[in-house]
Amino acid sequence: MTGPEHYRAAERLLSDASFAAHPQGRPVRRSGGEYGPGEHAALIAQAQVHATLALATQTSAALSLDAEPPIAYVYRASWGMTPLGTYANPAAAREHCEADARNNDPEYDGGIFGWLGDESEPDDPDELLVTVNGVERTTEYTVTRITIASAYDPEADS
């Protein structure tokens, strides 16, 4: 059975188990007859098993041990060959570059920053540009996307 089939079976069994109550407190079948001793509890136990299997089926599908881990990236902010920091998103890396540029080069005061990058080449560095007095020029600040390997690849070293 699939996860959704187990879920529907659990719903059906619980619906049957909770259909109605006899005036003396004993559960009654949809057909009107009473459940025998232990039958009602067994019906609820079966429903619990199906509900557990529905959850386990969905969880095992989501956490398949054979599945490839998702590709992960970090973003390195740099000034020339000097790394400034590594971040989980490009916005944080860019913010670091811009702050470093403002703090370390008075020439950039009042400048307008922009980024130059090729979206079709996401592994190429994005470069920080600055426009001062209407003149745009490059800086030595870059943000580079780095792929995090999920396993060692011996062929990559050869």
C-alpha positions in Angstrom: 0.0 0.0 0.0 1.1 3.6 -0.6 1.2 6.3 2.0 -2.2 7.8 0.9 -3.8 4.3 0.8 -2.7 3.7 4.4 -4.1 7.1 5.4 -7.5 6.3 3.8 -7.6 2.9 5.5 -6.9 4.5 8.9 -9.6 7.1 8.3 -12.1 4.4 7.3 -11.3 2.2 10.3 -11.5 5.1 12.7 -14.8 6.2 11.2 -16.2 2.7 11.6 -14.9 2.5 15.2 -16.5 5.8 16.2 -19.8 5.4 14.3 -22.0 5.5 17.3 -22.2 4.5 20.9 -24.7 2.1 22.5 -26.8 3.6 25.3 -24.8 1.4 27.8 -21.6 2.9 26.4 -20.6 0.0 24.1 -19.6 0.8 20.5 -22.1 -0.1 17.8 -21.3 -1.2 14.2 -22.8 0.8 11.3 -25.0 -2.2 10.6 -26.4 -1.7 14.1 -24.9 -4.8 15.8 -22.5 -4.4 18.8 -18.8 -5.1 18.6 -17.7 -8.2 20.4 -15.2 -8.1 23.3 -11.9 -6.6 22.0 -13.2 -6.0 18.5 -13.5 -2.3 18.9 -10.0 -1.9 20.4 -8.6 -4.1 17.6 -10.2 -1.8 15.0 -8.6 1.3 16.6 -5.3 -0.5 16.8 -5.5 -1.4 13.1 -6.2 2.3 12.3 -3.2 3.3 14.4 -1.0 0.9 12.4 -2.2 2.2 9.1 -1.7 5.8 10.2 1.8 5.0 11.3 2.5 3.2 8.0 1.2 6.3 6.1 3.6 8.5 8.0 6.5 6.1 7.7 5.9 5.7 3.9 6.0 9.5 3.4 9.0 9.9 5.7 11.1 7.2 4.0 10.3 8.6 0.6 11.5 12.0 1.7 14.6 10.7 3.4 15.6 8.1 1.0 19.2 7.0 1.8 19.8 6.4 -1.9 18.9 9.9 -2.9 21.7 12.3 -3.9 22.2 15.1 -1.4 21.1 18.5 -2.7 23.8 20.6 -4.3 24.9 23.3 -1.9 26.7 26.5 -2.5 28.5 29.2 -0.5 29.5 32.6 -1.7 33.0 33.9 -1.1 33.6 37.7 -0.8 37.1 38.8 -1.9 39.3 41.8 -2.4 41.8 40.8 -5.0 43.3 37.5 -3.8 42.3 38.2 -0.2 39.2 36.4 1.0 36.9 38.5 3.2 34.3 36.0 4.2 32.1 33.1 3.1 28.4 33.3 3.2 25.3 31.2 2.6 23.8 33.7 0.2 25.2 36.2 -2.4 23.5 39.2 -0.9 25.5 38.9 2.4 28.8 38.5 0.4 28.0 41.5 -1.7 27.1 43.6 1.4 30.5 42.7 2.9 32.4 43.8 -0.2 30.5 47.1 -0.4 31.1 47.8 3.3 34.8 47.0 3.0 35.1 49.2 -0.1 33.5 52.1 1.7 35.6 51.6 4.9 38.9 51.2 3.2 38.9 53.6 0.2 37.8 57.2 0.6 37.6 57.4 -3.2 34.4 55.4 -3.0 32.6 57.9 -0.6 29.4 59.0 -2.3 29.9 56.4 -5.0 27.1 54.2 -6.3 27.8 50.5 -6.2 26.6 48.0 -8.8 27.5 44.4 -9.7 28.6 43.0 -13.0 28.0 39.3 -13.5 26.9 36.8 -16.2 23.8 34.9 -15.1 24.5 32.3 -17.7 27.8 31.5 -16.0 26.9 31.4 -12.3 30.3 30.0 -11.3 32.1 33.0 -12.7 32.8 35.8 -10.1 30.5 38.8 -9.9 32.5 42.0 -9.8 31.7 45.1 -7.8 31.5 48.3 -9.9 31.5 51.8 -8.5 30.2 55.0 -10.2 31.8 58.2 -8.9 31.1 61.6 -10.5 29.3 59.8 -13.4 32.3 57.6 -14.2 31.9 53.8 -13.7 34.9 51.7 -13.0 35.7 48.3 -11.7 37.0 47.5 -8.3 39.0 44.5 -7.1 36.0 43.2 -5.1 34.3 40.0 -6.2 31.8 37.5 -5.1 32.3 33.9 -6.2 29.8 31.0 -6.0 31.5 27.9 -4.7 29.9 24.4 -5.0 30.2 22.3 -1.8 31.1 18.7 -2.7 29.0 16.0 -1.0 31.7 13.4 -1.5 35.4 13.1 -2.4 36.1 12.8 -6.1 39.5 11.2 -6.7 39.3 11.9 -10.4 39.1 15.6 -9.7 42.7 15.6 -8.4 44.2 14.0 -11.5 
